[in-house]
Protein backbone atom coordinates (compact mmCIF):
# COMPACT_ATOMS: atom_id res chain seq x y z
CA UNK A 1 0.00 0.00 0.00
CA UNK A 2 1.07 3.60 -0.58
CA UNK A 3 -0.08 6.57 1.45
CA UNK A 4 0.42 10.08 0.02
CA UNK A 5 -0.67 12.24 2.93
CA UNK A 6 -0.19 12.54 6.65
CA UNK A 7 -1.50 9.53 8.52
CA UNK A 8 -2.56 9.79 12.14
CA UNK A 9 -2.46 6.75 14.41
CA UNK A 10 -4.31 7.21 17.69
CA UNK A 11 -2.89 4.05 19.26
CA UNK A 12 0.34 2.11 19.40
CA UNK A 13 1.76 0.89 16.11
CA UNK A 14 3.55 -2.46 16.22
CA UNK A 15 5.78 -3.81 13.48
CA UNK A 16 6.73 -7.48 13.47
CA UNK A 17 9.38 -6.99 10.79
CA UNK A 18 12.14 -4.47 10.15
CA UNK A 19 10.98 -0.89 9.53
CA UNK A 20 12.93 0.83 6.75
CA UNK A 21 12.62 4.59 6.35
CA UNK A 22 13.93 6.11 3.12
CA UNK A 23 14.00 9.63 4.51
CA UNK A 24 14.35 11.40 7.85
CA UNK A 25 12.92 10.28 11.16
CA UNK A 26 11.79 12.99 13.54
CA UNK A 27 10.60 12.11 17.02
CA UNK A 28 8.90 14.73 19.22
CA UNK A 29 8.79 12.57 22.35
CA UNK A 30 11.29 10.21 23.92
CA UNK A 31 12.99 7.28 22.20
CA UNK A 32 13.49 4.15 24.28
CA UNK A 33 15.74 1.42 22.94
CA UNK A 34 15.24 -1.63 25.16
CA UNK A 35 17.83 -3.94 23.65
CA UNK A 36 20.71 -4.61 26.07
CA UNK A 37 23.04 -5.99 23.39
CA UNK A 38 26.60 -4.72 23.92
CA UNK A 39 28.67 -3.38 21.04
CA UNK A 40 32.06 -4.89 20.22
CA UNK A 41 33.20 -2.31 17.64
CA UNK A 42 32.18 0.94 15.95
CA UNK A 43 30.54 -0.99 13.09
CA UNK A 44 28.96 -3.81 15.11
CA UNK A 45 25.70 -4.64 13.28
CA UNK A 46 24.41 -6.40 16.42
CA UNK A 47 24.76 -3.37 18.73
CA UNK A 48 21.61 -2.04 20.39
CA UNK A 49 22.13 1.28 18.53
CA UNK A 50 24.50 1.85 15.63
CA UNK A 51 25.01 5.25 14.01
CA UNK A 52 27.11 5.35 10.83
CA UNK A 53 27.48 9.15 10.81
CA UNK A 54 28.11 11.89 13.34
CA UNK A 55 25.93 12.45 16.37
CA UNK A 56 24.90 15.88 17.66
CA UNK A 57 23.72 15.87 21.27
CA UNK A 58 22.25 19.13 22.56
CA UNK A 59 22.20 18.18 26.24
CA UNK A 60 24.24 16.02 28.62
CA UNK A 61 25.36 12.49 27.76
CA UNK A 62 25.48 9.79 30.44
CA UNK A 63 27.49 6.64 29.73
CA UNK A 64 27.06 4.06 32.47
CA UNK A 65 29.70 1.55 31.41
CA UNK A 66 33.13 1.59 29.78
CA UNK A 67 33.67 3.90 26.81
CA UNK A 68 35.97 2.98 23.94
CA UNK A 69 37.07 5.90 21.75
CA UNK A 70 39.08 4.89 18.67
CA UNK A 71 39.94 8.45 17.64
CA UNK A 72 40.77 11.73 19.33
CA UNK A 73 38.76 13.31 22.10
CA UNK A 74 38.34 17.10 22.00
CA UNK A 75 37.02 18.61 25.25
CA UNK A 76 36.26 22.35 25.15
CA UNK A 77 35.25 22.72 28.80
CA UNK A 78 36.63 21.36 32.06
CA UNK A 79 36.90 17.56 32.28
CA UNK A 80 36.34 16.12 35.77
CA UNK A 81 37.56 12.63 36.61
CA UNK A 82 36.17 11.01 39.74
CA UNK A 83 38.72 8.22 40.05
CA UNK A 84 41.83 8.34 37.85
CA UNK A 85 43.53 8.41 34.48
CA UNK A 86 45.50 5.24 33.74
CA UNK A 87 47.58 4.46 30.61
CA UNK A 88 46.93 1.17 28.80
CA UNK A 89 50.46 -0.10 29.61
CA UNK A 90 53.34 0.88 31.91
CA UNK A 91 54.68 4.19 30.51
CA UNK A 92 52.33 3.66 27.54
CA UNK A 93 50.89 7.19 27.33
CA UNK A 94 51.96 10.82 27.65
CA UNK A 95 50.42 14.16 28.57
CA UNK A 96 51.15 17.04 26.18
CA UNK A 97 53.91 17.29 23.57
CA UNK A 98 57.00 19.44 23.04
CA UNK A 99 54.92 21.73 20.79
CA UNK A 100 51.79 21.67 22.97
CA UNK A 101 52.81 21.38 26.63
CA UNK A 102 50.36 21.68 29.52
CA UNK A 103 50.53 25.07 31.24
CA UNK A 104 50.58 23.68 34.79
CA UNK A 105 49.84 20.60 36.86
CA UNK A 106 48.62 20.13 40.43
CA UNK A 107 49.35 16.57 41.58
CA UNK A 108 48.74 15.68 45.22
CA UNK A 109 50.34 18.70 46.91
CA UNK A 110 52.96 19.25 44.13
CA UNK A 111 52.46 22.24 41.80
CA UNK A 112 54.37 22.10 38.49
CA UNK A 113 54.78 25.03 36.11
CA UNK A 114 52.34 27.45 37.73
CA UNK A 115 54.80 30.34 37.33
CA UNK A 116 58.24 30.53 35.66
CA UNK A 117 58.72 26.74 35.25
CA UNK A 118 58.60 26.32 39.03
CA UNK A 119 58.05 23.07 40.92
CA UNK A 120 56.68 23.84 44.38
CA UNK A 121 54.25 22.48 46.95
CA UNK A 122 50.86 23.70 48.07
CA UNK A 123 51.75 22.57 51.62
CA UNK A 124 54.82 21.10 53.28
CA UNK A 125 58.33 20.48 51.98
CA UNK A 126 59.31 19.35 48.49
CA UNK A 127 61.22 16.08 48.79
CA UNK A 128 63.18 14.60 45.89
CA UNK A 129 63.92 10.91 46.31
CA UNK A 130 64.76 8.05 43.98
CA UNK A 131 64.32 4.32 44.17
CA UNK A 132 67.99 3.80 43.20
CA UNK A 133 69.23 6.22 45.87
CA UNK A 134 70.61 9.02 43.66
CA UNK A 135 68.99 12.24 42.45
CA UNK A 136 71.01 13.38 39.41
CA UNK A 137 70.97 17.08 38.44
CA UNK A 138 72.50 17.54 34.98
CA UNK A 139 72.71 21.32 34.92
CA UNK A 140 73.67 24.21 37.14
CA UNK A 141 72.03 24.29 40.57
CA UNK A 142 71.28 27.59 42.28
CA UNK A 143 70.37 27.43 45.94
CA UNK A 144 69.09 30.71 47.41
CA UNK A 145 68.50 29.51 50.97
CA UNK A 146 70.59 27.74 53.58
CA UNK A 147 71.90 24.35 52.45
CA UNK A 148 72.17 21.59 55.03
CA UNK A 149 73.89 18.25 54.49
CA UNK A 150 72.67 15.87 57.18
CA UNK A 151 74.84 12.85 56.38
CA UNK A 152 77.37 11.89 59.02
CA UNK A 153 79.61 10.04 56.57
CA UNK A 154 83.27 10.70 57.29
CA UNK A 155 85.85 11.11 54.57
CA UNK A 156 89.17 9.45 53.94
CA UNK A 157 91.89 12.04 53.44
CA UNK A 158 93.03 12.07 49.84
CA UNK A 159 89.93 10.20 48.55
CA UNK A 160 87.48 12.57 46.82
CA UNK A 161 84.83 9.83 46.60
CA UNK A 162 84.18 9.76 50.36
CA UNK A 163 82.50 12.14 52.79
CA UNK A 164 79.10 13.82 52.99
CA UNK A 165 79.99 16.41 50.29
CA UNK A 166 81.98 15.36 47.25
CA UNK A 167 83.15 17.91 44.67
CA UNK A 168 84.70 16.98 41.30
CA UNK A 169 85.56 20.59 40.45
CA UNK A 170 86.92 23.67 42.15
CA UNK A 171 85.04 25.63 44.74
CA UNK A 172 84.61 29.37 45.10
CA UNK A 173 83.62 30.79 48.47
CA UNK A 174 82.55 34.45 48.71
CA UNK A 175 82.50 34.69 52.51
CA UNK A 176 84.31 33.04 55.43
CA UNK A 177 84.56 29.28 55.59
C-alpha angles and dihedrals in degrees: 000000000000125000119197102186140046113297121205121206114193094192140039117301116215125194120195093191135045116297113221119193117194094196139027127323117214120185121191096187132041126305117218119192107191100184112112095196111139121226121237098189143003091268099040105146090198096057118119089242126014123183117188095192137041123304124221114199116187097192138031123314121216118197112186100189138035118317122214115198114186095187138036125310117219114194116186097183134042116304115213120199117195098195119011152300113248127181118231092244137013105291087353098135141040138207116228128342136246089265096041109033124172113258095226143342133212110198118172100315094330118107116198125192099350091136132004096348090298126164109204141144131252088216135004131006127323108239122193113199135158134206091230093051100247131095106200119204110192099189140043116308121212117193115189098180135053114301118215125190108198100184116114094203111140123218132233111232110250094017111103091189094070134071135054093284120040121185124190093187139041124291130225119200119191097190137029120311 
